[in-house]
Amino acid sequence: MEKECRDFRQLEHTGWERAASEYENRWTDLTSHFIEPLLRSVGVIDRVTARAAAGVAAGAASGAAPGLRLLDVACGPGYVAAAALARGAVPVGIDFSARMVARARARHPAIEFLEGDAERLSFEASSFDAVVTNFGVPHLARPGNAFAEARRVLRPGGRFGFTVWGVPERNPLSKIVGDAIEVHADLEIDLPEEPARFPLCEAEECRRALEGAGFDPRSATFETVRAAWRVPTAAFLFEAEQKGGVRTAALLARQPADRLAAIRGAIEASVRTHAVPGGFAIPAIAHVVAAAATA
């Protein structure tokens, strides 16, 4: 199991170093749809507003910062951290990809971004009021370890929130890609054994995982959020997976030319069924999950 985790982590790390710029160009418009509900799930908006209002006079006397401290794990280009900063929080972002961290620093120079491992956070216990990760969970070898680390660095009562894609049966975006691969891909290829592609997609499963990591299951929330991903061409989704992704990109890279062409054709045909004026609107579903750290 240890070797499988190392191999999967290496696949992910190599993939994100390769795809850093293409990920931002291809996927940010979609993943940004879920930033607002993710921040809301950990109380950033309400708590920052309350602190700012209550701390105007007291803060001036004591020097206390009005914003809560938020850690953005697997931060990518830093858009969640930037949104948190805009709402008055004091964010820090970490990512294990040096190229992602470089892009985040260039985009958002007012925010601290660090290279870091979600499963081995370098921060002291009780360092943050909130921890979030936007679609980082499916890319972790051991999500439970990352959950436990989030709990460790949270202050008692602080909230941890994450997003995951809905399963293909209920998520048209995932189904388009999954169906094309199932029908046309050679799946007997040499790839590291990987964790579940769609983890933690049910509320009860999330509660159990969070409780096991030290979160209060009674505080858990599970929200399903829908978005329409506007893309300019029928080829955009295939190219996003091929050039700006990791797990699917690794599978595509190992396909013979005829199978790759068939996968591309099937994805493009499905995207065309979602035509709208000026392009295509692909329905996407994700779950926003959060819970509070136990005291």
C-alpha positions as CSV (number, residue, x, y, z in Angstrom):
1,M,0.0,0.0,0.0
2,E,2.9,2.4,0.8
3,K,4.4,1.9,-2.6
4,E,1.0,2.4,-4.3
5,C,0.6,5.7,-2.4
6,R,4.1,6.9,-3.3
7,D,3.5,6.0,-7.0
8,F,0.2,7.8,-7.1
9,R,1.6,10.9,-5.4
10,Q,4.4,11.0,-7.9
11,L,2.0,10.7,-10.8
12,E,0.0,13.6,-9.3
13,H,3.1,15.7,-8.7
14,T,4.6,15.2,-12.1
15,G,1.2,15.9,-13.7
16,W,0.6,19.2,-11.9
17,E,4.1,20.4,-12.6
18,R,3.4,19.8,-16.3
19,A,-0.2,21.1,-16.4
20,A,0.1,24.2,-14.1
21,S,-0.4,26.8,-16.8
22,E,-3.0,24.8,-18.8
23,Y,-5.0,24.0,-15.7
24,E,-5.4,27.7,-15.0
25,N,-6.3,28.4,-18.6
26,R,-8.8,25.5,-19.0
27,W,-10.4,24.8,-15.6
28,T,-10.5,28.0,-13.6
29,D,-13.8,29.3,-15.0
30,L,-15.4,26.0,-13.9
31,T,-13.9,25.5,-10.4
32,S,-14.4,29.2,-9.6
33,H,-18.2,28.6,-9.5
34,F,-17.7,26.7,-6.3
35,I,-15.5,29.2,-4.4
36,E,-18.4,31.2,-2.9
37,P,-20.3,28.2,-1.4
38,L,-17.0,26.7,-0.2
39,L,-16.0,29.9,1.7
40,R,-19.6,30.2,3.0
41,S,-19.4,26.6,4.3
42,V,-16.5,27.5,6.7
43,G,-18.2,30.8,7.8
44,V,-15.7,33.1,6.1
45,I,-18.3,35.6,5.0
46,D,-20.4,35.8,8.1
47,R,-17.5,35.5,10.6
48,V,-15.3,38.1,8.9
49,T,-18.1,40.6,8.7
50,A,-19.0,40.0,12.4
51,R,-15.4,40.4,13.5
52,A,-14.8,43.5,11.4
53,A,-18.0,45.1,12.8
54,A,-17.2,44.2,16.4
55,G,-13.5,44.9,16.2
56,V,-13.5,48.4,14.8
57,A,-13.1,50.1,18.2
58,A,-11.5,47.2,20.1
59,G,-9.1,46.4,17.3
60,A,-7.9,49.9,17.1
61,A,-6.9,49.8,20.7
62,S,-5.5,46.2,20.8
63,G,-4.0,45.8,17.3
64,A,-6.1,42.7,16.7
65,A,-6.6,41.8,13.1
66,P,-10.3,41.8,12.0
67,G,-9.9,38.8,9.6
68,L,-9.8,35.2,10.4
69,R,-6.8,33.0,9.4
70,L,-7.6,30.6,6.5
71,L,-5.5,27.9,5.0
72,D,-6.1,27.0,1.4
73,V,-4.8,23.5,0.8
74,A,-3.9,22.4,-2.8
75,C,-4.4,26.0,-3.6
76,G,-3.4,25.8,-7.3
77,P,-3.3,29.3,-8.8
78,G,-4.6,30.8,-5.6
79,Y,-8.2,31.9,-6.5
80,V,-9.8,30.6,-3.3
81,A,-7.2,32.4,-1.2
82,A,-7.7,35.6,-3.2
83,A,-11.5,35.4,-2.7
84,A,-11.0,34.9,1.1
85,L,-8.7,37.9,1.2
86,A,-11.3,40.0,-0.6
87,R,-13.7,39.1,2.2
88,G,-11.4,40.2,4.9
89,A,-9.7,36.9,5.8
90,V,-6.0,36.4,6.2
91,P,-5.2,33.5,3.9
92,V,-2.2,31.3,3.4
93,G,-2.0,28.9,0.4
94,I,-0.1,25.7,0.0
95,D,0.4,23.4,-2.9
96,F,2.9,20.6,-3.5
97,S,3.5,21.8,-7.1
98,A,6.3,24.5,-7.2
99,R,4.9,25.7,-10.6
100,M,1.4,26.2,-9.1
101,V,2.9,28.1,-6.2
102,A,4.9,30.3,-8.6
103,R,1.7,31.1,-10.5
104,A,-0.2,31.8,-7.3
105,R,2.5,34.2,-6.1
106,A,2.6,36.0,-9.4
107,R,-1.2,36.4,-9.5
108,H,-1.7,37.4,-5.9
109,P,1.4,39.0,-4.4
110,A,-0.4,40.2,-1.3
111,I,-0.9,36.6,-0.2
112,E,1.6,34.1,1.3
113,F,1.9,30.9,-0.8
114,L,4.1,28.0,0.2
115,E,5.1,24.6,-1.1
116,G,3.5,22.0,1.2
117,D,2.1,18.6,1.6
118,A,-1.6,18.3,2.5
119,E,-0.9,15.1,4.4
120,R,2.0,16.7,6.4
121,L,1.3,20.3,7.1
122,S,4.2,22.3,8.4
123,F,2.1,24.6,10.6
124,E,1.7,24.4,14.4
125,A,-1.5,23.0,16.0
126,S,-4.4,25.4,16.3
127,S,-2.9,27.9,13.8
128,F,-6.0,28.6,11.7
129,D,-9.7,29.5,12.0
130,A,-10.6,27.7,8.7
131,V,-9.1,25.3,6.3
132,V,-10.4,24.7,2.8
133,T,-9.5,22.7,-0.3
134,N,-11.3,23.2,-3.7
135,F,-11.3,19.9,-5.5
136,G,-8.0,18.8,-3.9
137,V,-9.4,15.7,-2.2
138,P,-9.6,13.5,-5.4
139,H,-5.9,14.1,-5.9
140,L,-4.7,12.9,-2.5
141,A,-3.3,9.5,-1.9
142,R,-4.7,9.4,1.6
143,P,-7.5,11.9,2.1
144,G,-8.0,10.8,5.7
145,N,-4.5,11.9,6.6
146,A,-5.2,15.3,5.0
147,F,-8.4,15.6,7.0
148,A,-6.6,14.8,10.2
149,E,-3.9,17.4,9.4
150,A,-6.6,20.0,8.8
151,R,-8.1,19.2,12.2
152,R,-4.7,19.5,13.8
153,V,-4.0,23.0,12.5
154,L,-7.5,24.2,13.2
155,R,-8.5,26.0,16.4
156,P,-11.3,24.3,18.4
157,G,-14.5,25.1,16.6
158,G,-12.8,26.1,13.4
159,R,-14.3,24.7,10.2
160,F,-12.8,22.6,7.4
161,G,-14.5,22.6,4.0
162,F,-13.8,20.8,0.8
163,T,-15.4,20.2,-2.7
164,V,-15.7,17.0,-4.7
165,W,-17.3,16.3,-8.0
166,G,-20.6,14.5,-8.1
167,V,-20.7,10.9,-9.5
168,P,-21.2,10.5,-13.2
169,E,-24.7,9.1,-12.7
170,R,-25.8,12.6,-11.4
171,N,-23.1,14.8,-13.0
172,P,-23.3,15.3,-16.8
173,L,-19.7,16.7,-16.9
174,S,-18.2,13.6,-15.4
175,K,-20.5,11.3,-17.3
176,I,-19.4,12.8,-20.7
177,V,-15.8,11.9,-20.0
178,G,-16.4,8.7,-18.1
179,D,-18.7,7.2,-20.8
180,A,-16.2,8.0,-23.6
181,I,-13.4,6.3,-21.7
182,E,-15.4,3.3,-20.7
183,V,-16.5,2.6,-24.3
184,H,-13.3,3.5,-26.2
185,A,-10.2,3.4,-23.9
186,D,-7.8,0.6,-23.3
187,L,-7.9,0.4,-19.6
188,E,-5.3,-2.4,-19.3
189,I,-2.5,0.1,-19.2
190,D,0.4,0.7,-16.8
191,L,-0.7,3.3,-14.3
192,P,-0.3,3.5,-10.5
193,E,-3.1,2.1,-8.5
194,E,-5.3,5.1,-7.6
195,P,-7.8,6.0,-4.9
196,A,-11.5,6.4,-5.7
197,R,-12.0,8.8,-8.6
198,F,-15.2,10.1,-7.0
199,P,-14.7,10.0,-3.3
200,L,-17.0,11.2,-0.5
201,C,-20.0,11.8,-2.7
202,E,-22.6,10.9,-0.1
203,A,-23.4,12.9,3.0
204,E,-23.2,9.9,5.4
205,E,-19.9,8.8,4.0
206,C,-18.6,12.4,4.5
207,R,-19.8,12.5,8.1
208,R,-18.0,9.3,9.0
209,A,-14.8,10.4,7.4
210,L,-14.9,13.7,9.1
211,E,-15.7,12.2,12.5
212,G,-12.8,9.8,12.1
213,A,-10.5,12.7,11.6
214,G,-11.7,14.6,14.8
215,F,-14.6,16.7,13.5
216,D,-18.0,17.0,15.1
217,P,-20.4,15.0,12.8
218,R,-23.3,17.0,14.2
219,S,-21.8,20.2,12.6
220,A,-21.3,18.6,9.2
221,T,-23.0,20.2,6.2
222,F,-23.4,18.7,2.7
223,E,-24.5,21.0,-0.1
224,T,-25.0,20.1,-3.7
225,V,-24.1,22.9,-6.1
226,R,-24.9,23.1,-9.8
227,A,-23.1,25.1,-12.4
228,A,-23.2,25.5,-16.2
229,W,-19.6,25.5,-17.6
230,R,-19.5,27.7,-20.6
231,V,-16.9,26.5,-23.1
232,P,-16.2,28.0,-26.6
233,T,-15.8,24.8,-28.6
234,A,-16.9,21.2,-28.6
235,A,-13.2,20.2,-28.3
236,F,-12.6,22.3,-25.2
237,L,-13.5,19.6,-22.6
238,F,-11.3,16.9,-24.2
239,E,-8.4,19.4,-24.5
240,A,-8.9,20.5,-20.9
241,E,-8.6,16.9,-19.7
242,Q,-5.6,16.1,-22.0
243,K,-3.6,19.3,-21.4
244,G,-4.8,20.7,-18.1
245,G,-5.6,17.6,-16.0
246,V,-3.6,14.8,-14.4
247,R,-5.4,11.5,-13.8
248,T,-7.4,11.4,-17.0
249,A,-4.5,13.0,-18.9
250,A,-2.2,10.1,-17.8
251,L,-4.7,7.6,-19.2
252,L,-5.1,9.5,-22.4
253,A,-1.4,9.8,-22.9
254,R,-1.1,6.0,-22.9
255,Q,-3.8,5.3,-25.5
256,P,-3.1,4.3,-29.1
257,A,-3.9,6.9,-31.7
258,D,-7.1,5.2,-32.9
259,R,-8.6,4.9,-29.4
260,L,-7.6,8.4,-28.5
261,A,-9.4,9.7,-31.6
262,A,-12.5,7.7,-30.7
263,I,-12.5,9.1,-27.1
264,R,-12.1,12.6,-28.4
265,G,-14.9,12.1,-30.9
266,A,-17.3,10.7,-28.3
267,I,-16.6,13.6,-25.9
268,E,-17.1,16.2,-28.6
269,A,-20.3,14.6,-29.7
270,S,-21.7,14.7,-26.2
271,V,-20.6,18.4,-25.7
272,R,-22.4,19.3,-28.8
273,T,-25.7,18.3,-27.2
274,H,-25.2,21.2,-24.8
275,A,-25.0,23.9,-27.5
276,V,-26.0,27.5,-26.5
277,P,-25.6,30.7,-28.4
278,G,-21.8,31.4,-28.6
279,G,-20.6,28.0,-27.4
280,F,-21.7,25.2,-25.1
281,A,-22.9,25.1,-21.5
282,I,-21.9,21.8,-19.8
283,P,-23.9,21.0,-16.6
284,A,-21.6,20.3,-13.7
285,I,-22.5,19.1,-10.1
286,A,-20.2,19.3,-7.1
287,H,-20.7,18.8,-3.4
288,V,-19.5,21.3,-0.8
289,V,-18.8,19.6,2.5
290,A,-17.8,21.1,5.8
291,A,-17.6,20.4,9.6
292,A,-16.3,22.0,12.8
293,A,-13.3,20.8,14.7
294,T,-14.1,19.3,18.1
295,A,-13.1,21.2,21.2
